[in-house]
Amino acid sequence: MTRNTARKAKTLFVDGPQRVDEITIPLSFPLDDDGFLRRSCPACRREWKWQATLPQQPGQTKAQAESNICPYCGQRAAAQEWLTTDQRVYIEGSARPHAIAAVHDALSDIFRGLNGGGFLRVTADELALPPAPPQLTETNDMVRIDVPCHPDELFKVDDVWSEGVYCIVCGTPYLQEQVHVLPKS
């Protein structure tokens, strides 16, 4: 009786691109003292904050539940499009050492397979990985807005914003006097 002991080989390119093992990198983003996460609109580039508790609402499609609407300009975008510049830099900086190490390991495995014939010997030097980026910080700025249509879906806008706002769930526009504005805590 034989046992299958084959293992998945790490490869970069063999007759075209092949998948390198998946890498999971735990990341966390800071919240302000009220539990709000900073967001940046991909359309108007204004920053706002969102209390990250948006479950799917009755009557919403899954796509609507996995997206937000900008409280400033009313544009809808997918959840992954709301990253601030600092958050993007942090994600890329956090992923870079892991990606470089994975490529280094895959190339080392490939080169190890080339060695042994006597004619050619390839080695991979020790790898100096880039440092991890500094942790992000969050300030306690902005004012909280409560909209009538979704009073449990909390968000914050710039405290100098004096124009109307849109509900981040359904996109209903409101004039400033139609919403409840809570000052900074």
PyMOL commands that set and color helices and strands:
alter all, ss='L'
color gray80, all
select helices_A, chain A and resi 62-65+79-82+85-114+176-178
alter helices_A, ss='H'
color red, helices_A
select strands_A, chain A and resi 37-40+47-50+67-69+76-78+143-146+155-157+165-166+173-174+180-182
alter strands_A, ss='S'
color yellow, strands_A
deselect
rebuild
show_as cartoon
